[in-house]
Amino acid sequence: MKLSYNWLKELIPNLSWNPEQVAEKLTMSGTEVESLHPAWPEPEGIVVGHVKEVKTHPEAKNLKVCQVNIGQKRLQTVCGASNLERGQRVALALPGVKLPDGLEMKEAEIKGTKSAGMICSEKELGIGEVGDIILVLDDEFVAGTSLAEALRLRDSILELEVTPNRPDCLSHIGIARELCALGGGTLKLPETHFREAGIETASEVEVEIEDVVGCPRYTARVIKGVKIRPSPKWMALRLESLGIRSISNVVDITNWVLLETGHPLHAFDYDNFAQRRVLVRRAKPGERFLTLDGVGRTLSSNSLLITDGETPVAIAGIMGGEKSEVSGSTRNILLESAYFDPPTTRRTSKELGLVSESSYRFERGADPENAVFASERATRLIQELAGGEVLKGLVDCYPKKVAFPKVKLRPQRVSTVVGIEIPKEESRKTRR
């Protein structure tokens, strides 16, 4: 599992340990850190530029001569990118900078016109694969700001070996709790507040669970009028540094919350549901389903399905289907946050040869009490980044309460093992 050090710092604002110390503390406590490396290349001298003027090169119609504001001064640079326009914020490599591919920036003359520095693409910066067009930044970025600062590129990635008995460590919040228990600071959970409006969610969706063993809990929330677009670059880059490809704002948010809380979510295009209904049932032997990866799969009665009351829309806890996937035309979404039985998830995953970030967590044991928090966190981010009207309330179908095991603890035994006397009241206070 990959972790962002910056993300841990956001969850523990008073964390004083550097990445190397965090790695050592976790390894010594039993959660081994296998590697530690920078998230992205961080060449100095790449800044945010504001394109103030664009003219066609006098000697080459396929080139443009730009005046770029970098804070205290303007630079003239020649660029051939087809998507360059006046008013854009761009990434400008200043003279003297060496890019990740080894190319060194120098002042030069291009067909008789002076050019200082270079407006860069994602590929040239080492932060993506797109190389035929320049990287266009958000308008909020201030000219002259370091690109590393604007896009939060200065980060360290920790790769952990998490044992199967520690599913609580499969998230940034889970590892942040570990660090706090080791004396690293105080945990600050992310914001979950959002605005609700319109009608009650319960009037828009009905949830029925036929198999309460395979799915003890299912929550649903409806958000109308969202705008699907690319995620902010800081979100996309953080996800990609952790091994998850950026797709769109809503899909990225479900992945973001999975990495943050450890609880998998799924967003459906609700307009593609045949009914205003969610039915969780077992598959019929031989039933076919087309998953998001474009593969048609034959299911057995071991597989648990999420359906719209008629047809499947997802294999529970593993992968959604093409029919209800969020796309650029999506306007209304159903947000799922549920708890699926670990043995059921694992059997289906093995049977189909299909492993996902969701199945990896559900088959090890997610926290059923975390479903509502994860839903609220995702809803806040969706409202912030995709807009939309969040309907009132949450449909929470929880027919079979998951009982947590009770572990008896003898205070005297604790003192014997630890080697110091710990009062009973202190044990009670710190039991979690």
C-alpha positions in Angstrom: 0.0 0.0 0.0 1.2 3.5 -0.8 0.9 6.5 1.5 1.5 10.2 1.0 3.5 11.9 3.8 1.8 15.2 3.0 -1.6 13.6 3.5 -0.5 12.2 6.9 0.6 15.7 7.8 -2.8 17.1 6.9 -4.4 14.5 9.3 -1.8 15.1 12.0 -1.1 18.9 11.8 1.4 18.7 14.7 3.3 15.8 13.4 7.0 16.6 13.9 8.5 13.5 12.4 10.1 13.7 8.9 9.3 11.0 6.4 12.3 8.9 7.4 11.3 9.0 11.0 7.7 8.1 10.2 9.0 5.1 8.2 11.2 4.0 11.1 8.4 4.4 13.7 5.9 2.4 11.6 8.4 -0.4 10.8 9.4 -0.7 14.5 5.7 -0.9 15.5 5.0 -3.8 13.2 3.8 -2.1 10.0 6.8 -2.5 7.7 7.7 0.4 5.3 9.3 -1.3 2.3 10.4 1.8 0.5 10.4 5.6 0.7 10.8 7.9 -2.4 9.8 11.3 -3.7 6.3 11.5 -5.2 7.5 13.5 -8.3 10.6 15.0 -9.8 11.1 18.5 -8.3 13.4 20.5 -10.5 14.0 24.0 -9.2 13.2 27.0 -11.4 9.8 25.9 -12.9 7.2 28.6 -12.1 3.6 29.5 -12.8 3.4 31.8 -15.7 0.5 34.0 -16.9 0.3 34.3 -20.7 -0.4 37.9 -21.3 0.1 38.1 -25.1 0.2 35.5 -28.0 1.3 36.4 -31.5 2.1 34.2 -34.6 5.8 33.9 -35.2 6.8 36.1 -38.1 8.8 33.4 -39.8 6.7 30.3 -38.8 2.9 30.0 -38.8 3.0 26.9 -36.6 4.9 28.8 -33.8 3.7 31.4 -31.4 5.6 34.2 -29.6 4.3 34.7 -26.1 4.8 37.3 -23.4 4.6 35.5 -20.1 4.3 37.2 -16.7 6.2 35.4 -13.9 5.5 37.8 -11.1 8.2 40.5 -11.1 8.9 40.5 -14.8 7.9 39.2 -18.2 9.7 36.7 -20.4 9.4 36.2 -24.1 9.2 32.6 -25.2 8.4 30.7 -28.4 6.0 27.8 -28.2 4.5 25.5 -30.8 1.7 23.9 -28.7 -1.7 23.9 -30.4 -3.6 24.5 -27.1 -1.7 27.7 -26.1 -4.0 30.7 -25.5 -3.8 34.2 -24.1 -4.8 34.4 -20.4 -3.7 30.8 -19.5 -1.7 29.9 -16.4 1.2 27.6 -17.6 4.3 25.9 -16.3 7.4 27.8 -17.4 10.9 26.3 -17.1 13.3 29.2 -16.7 16.7 29.5 -18.3 19.2 27.3 -16.5 16.7 24.7 -15.4 17.3 21.0 -16.2 14.1 19.0 -16.9 13.7 15.4 -15.7 14.6 14.1 -19.1 17.9 15.9 -19.0 17.1 18.8 -21.3 18.6 22.0 -20.1 16.9 25.3 -20.7 18.9 28.1 -22.4 18.1 31.5 -23.9 18.1 31.0 -27.6 16.9 32.4 -30.9 14.2 30.4 -32.8 14.0 31.5 -36.4 15.3 34.9 -35.5 13.1 35.5 -32.4 14.5 35.5 -28.9 13.1 32.8 -26.6 13.8 32.5 -22.8 12.7 29.3 -21.1 10.0 26.9 -22.2 6.3 26.4 -21.6 6.1 22.7 -20.6 3.8 19.7 -21.0 3.1 17.1 -18.3 5.5 14.7 -19.9 8.3 17.2 -20.0 7.8 17.9 -16.3 7.7 14.2 -15.4 4.2 14.3 -13.9 2.2 12.7 -16.7 2.1 11.1 -20.1 0.6 13.9 -22.2 3.4 15.4 -24.3 1.8 16.9 -27.4 0.1 19.8 -25.6 1.2 22.1 -22.8 -0.1 21.8 -19.2 -2.7 24.4 -18.5 -3.1 25.3 -14.8 -6.0 26.5 -12.7 -6.7 30.3 -12.9 -6.3 30.6 -9.1 -2.5 30.1 -9.3 -0.4 33.2 -8.9 2.2 34.1 -11.5 5.7 33.5 -10.2 4.8 30.8 -7.7 6.9 27.7 -7.7 5.2 24.9 -9.6 6.1 22.4 -6.9 4.3 24.6 -4.4 1.3 25.3 -6.6 0.7 21.6 -7.4 1.9 20.2 -4.0 4.6 18.2 -5.7 6.9 18.1 -2.8 5.9 14.9 -1.1 7.3 11.5 -0.1 5.6 8.2 -0.8 5.8 5.4 1.7 5.2 1.9 0.5 3.9 -0.4 3.3 3.6 -4.1 3.7 0.2 -4.4 5.6 -0.5 -7.8 7.0 -4.0 -9.4 6.4 -4.9 -9.0 10.1 -4.6 -5.2 10.0 -7.2 -3.9 7.5 -7.4 -0.8 9.7 -4.0 0.2 8.3 -5.3 0.3 4.7 -5.9 4.0 4.8 -4.3 7.3 5.6 -6.6 7.8 8.6 -5.7 4.3 9.8 -2.0 4.9 9.6 -2.4 8.4 11.1 -4.1 6.8 14.1 -1.1 4.4 14.4 1.3 7.4 14.4 -0.8 9.2 17.0 -0.7 6.1 19.2 3.1 6.1 18.9 3.2 9.7 20.2 3.3 11.4 16.8 0.6 14.0 17.5 -3.2 14.5 17.5 -5.5 13.3 14.8 -7.6 15.8 12.9 -10.4 14.1 10.9 -11.3 15.7 7.5 -14.4 17.9 7.1 -17.7 16.2 6.3 -20.2 19.1 6.4 -22.3 19.8 3.4 -25.6 21.4 2.4 -28.8 19.5 1.9 -31.8 20.7 -0.1 -34.9 19.5 -2.0 -36.9 16.4 -1.3 -36.0 13.5 1.0 -33.6 10.9 -0.4 -36.0 8.2 0.8 -38.6 9.4 -1.7 -36.1 9.0 -4.6 -34.6 5.6 -3.8 -35.7 2.4 -2.0 -33.1 -0.1 -0.7 -33.8 -3.8 -0.2 -31.2 -6.4 0.9 -32.2 -10.0 0.1 -28.9 -11.4 1.4 -28.2 -9.9 4.8 -25.2 -12.2 5.3 -23.4 -11.0 2.2 -24.5 -7.3 2.7 -25.3 -6.5 6.3 -25.4 -2.7 5.6 -26.1 -0.5 2.5 -26.4 3.2 2.5 -27.5 5.4 -0.4 -27.5 9.1 -1.1 -28.7 11.0 -4.2 -27.0 14.1 -5.6 -28.6 15.9 -8.5 -27.2 18.2 -11.1 -23.5 17.4 -10.8 -21.0 18.6 -13.4 -18.6 15.9 -14.5 -15.2 17.4 -15.4 -11.5 16.7 -14.8 -10.3 16.8 -11.2 -8.2 19.7 -9.9 -4.6 19.0 -10.8 -3.5 18.7 -7.1 -6.1 15.9 -6.6 -5.2 14.1 -9.8 -1.5 14.2 -9.1 -1.8 12.9 -5.6 -4.0 10.0 -6.7 -1.6 9.2 -9.5 1.4 9.3 -7.2 -0.4 6.6 -5.2 -1.0 4.4 -8.2 -4.6 5.4 -9.1 -5.3 6.9 -12.5 -7.3 10.1 -12.5 -10.7 9.7 -14.4 -13.1 12.6 -13.5 -14.0 14.6 -10.4 -16.7 12.3 -9.0 -14.9 9.0 -9.7 -11.7 10.5 -8.3 -13.5 11.5 -5.2 -14.6 8.0 -4.5 -11.0 6.8 -4.9 -9.8 9.7 -2.7 -12.1 8.8 0.1 -11.2 5.1 -0.2 -7.5 6.0 0.3 -8.3 8.5 3.1 -10.8 6.5 5.1 -10.2 2.9 4.0 -13.9 2.5 3.1 -14.7 1.7 -0.6 -17.5 3.7 -2.3 -19.2 3.6 -5.7 -21.0 6.3 -7.6 -23.7 5.3 -10.2 -25.2 7.3 -13.0 -28.7 7.2 -11.4 -30.4 8.1 -14.7 -29.4 4.7 -16.1 -31.3 2.8 -13.4 -34.5 1.1 -14.6 -36.2 1.8 -11.3 -35.7 4.2 -8.4 -34.5 1.2 -6.4 -31.5 -0.7 -5.2 -31.9 -4.5 -4.7 -28.9 -6.5 -3.3 -29.2 -10.1 -4.3 -27.3 -13.2 -5.3 -26.6 -13.8 -8.9 -28.5 -16.4 -10.8 -26.2 -19.3 -12.0 -24.9 -18.4 -15.4 -26.0 -14.7 -15.2 -23.9 -12.5 -17.4 -22.5 -9.0 -16.4 -20.4 -6.5 -18.2 -17.9 -4.9 -15.8 -16.3 -1.5 -16.0 -13.2 -3.0 -17.6 -15.2 -4.0 -20.6 -15.2 -7.7 -19.8 -18.4 -9.8 -19.9 -18.4 -12.2 -17.0 -20.4 -15.3 -16.2 -21.5 -15.4 -12.6 -22.4 -18.1 -10.1 -24.7 -18.0 -7.2 -21.7 -17.1 -5.0 -21.6 -13.6 -6.5 -23.4 -10.8 -4.7 -24.9 -8.2 -7.0 -26.2 -4.7 -6.7 -29.2 -4.3 -9.1 -31.6 -1.6 -10.0 -34.4 -3.9 -9.2 -34.2 -5.6 -12.6 -30.7 -5.8 -13.9 -27.2 -5.8 -12.3 -25.3 -2.5 -12.0 -22.3 -3.8 -9.9 -20.7 -6.9 -8.5 -20.9 -6.0 -4.8 -17.7 -4.8 -3.2 -15.6 -5.5 -6.4 -16.5 -3.6 -9.5 -19.3 -1.6 -11.1 -20.8 -2.1 -14.6 -20.6 -0.2 -17.8 -24.4 0.4 -17.9 -24.3 2.7 -14.9 -20.8 4.1 -15.0 -20.3 7.9 -14.4 -19.5 9.6 -17.7 -19.3 13.2 -19.0 -23.0 13.2 -19.6 -23.9 12.1 -16.0 -26.0 14.6 -14.1 -27.6 12.7 -11.2 -25.7 10.2 -9.1 -26.5 7.5 -6.5 -23.6 7.3 -4.0 -23.2 3.9 -2.5 -21.4 3.3 0.8 -21.9 -0.2 2.1 -20.4 -3.1 4.1 -19.9 -6.4 2.3 -19.1 -9.7 4.0 -15.3 -10.6 3.7 -15.7 -14.3 2.8 -18.4 -13.6 0.2 -16.2 -10.9 -1.4 -13.2 -13.1 -1.4 -14.9 -16.1 -3.0 -16.3 -14.0 -5.8 -13.0 -12.2 -6.4 -11.1 -15.5 -6.6 -13.8 -17.1 -8.8 -13.8 -14.3 -11.3 -10.1 -13.6 -11.1 -11.0 -10.0 -10.4 -9.2 -7.9 -7.8 -9.8 -4.2 -7.1 -8.9 -1.7 -4.5 -12.4 -2.2 -3.1 -12.3 -6.0 -3.0 -8.8 -5.8 -1.4 -10.3 -4.0 1.6 -13.7 -5.7 1.9 -12.2 -9.2 1.8 -9.9 -8.2 4.7 -12.7 -6.6 6.7 -13.8 -3.0 6.4 -15.5 -1.2 9.3 -19.3 -1.3 8.9 -19.6 1.7 11.2 -17.4 3.7 8.8 -19.9 3.6 6.0 -21.8 6.8 7.0 -18.6 8.8 7.6 -17.2 7.8 4.2 -20.4 8.8 2.5 -20.5 12.2 4.2 -16.9 12.9 3.3 -17.4 12.0 -0.3 -20.6 14.0 -0.5 -18.8 17.1 0.8 -16.1 16.8 -1.8 -18.6 16.1 -4.6 -20.5 19.3 -3.6 -17.3 21.2 -3.5 -15.8 20.0 -6.8 -18.8 18.9 -8.9 -21.6 21.0 -7.5 -25.1 19.6 -7.4 -28.0 19.4 -5.0 -27.7 16.9 -2.2 -31.1 15.5 -1.3 -32.1 15.4 2.4 -31.1 12.5 4.5 -29.4 9.1 4.0 -31.1 5.8 3.2 -29.4 3.5 5.6 -30.5 -0.1 5.3 -28.9 -2.0 8.2 -31.1 -5.1 9.0 -28.3 -7.2 10.5 -26.2 -5.2 13.0 -22.6 -6.4 12.9 -21.6 -7.5 16.4 -18.0 -6.6 17.4 -16.1 -9.1 19.5 -15.6 -8.3 23.1 -12.1 -8.9 24.4 -11.6 -9.3 28.2 -8.6 -7.5 29.6 -6.9 -8.1 32.9 -5.2 -4.9 34.1 -2.7 -6.9 36.1 -1.7 -8.8 32.9 -1.2 -5.5 31.1 1.1 -4.2 33.8 3.1 -7.4 33.7 3.6 -7.4 30.0 4.3 -3.7 29.6 6.6 -3.6 32.7 5.0 -0.6 34.3 2.0 -0.1 36.5 -1.0 1.2 34.5 -4.1 2.2 36.6 -7.5 0.7 35.6 -8.9 4.2 34.8 -6.0 4.9 32.5 -6.6 1.5 30.7 -10.3 2.4 30.3 -9.5 5.8 28.9 -7.0 4.5 26.3 -8.8 1.3 25.3 -9.3 2.5 21.7 
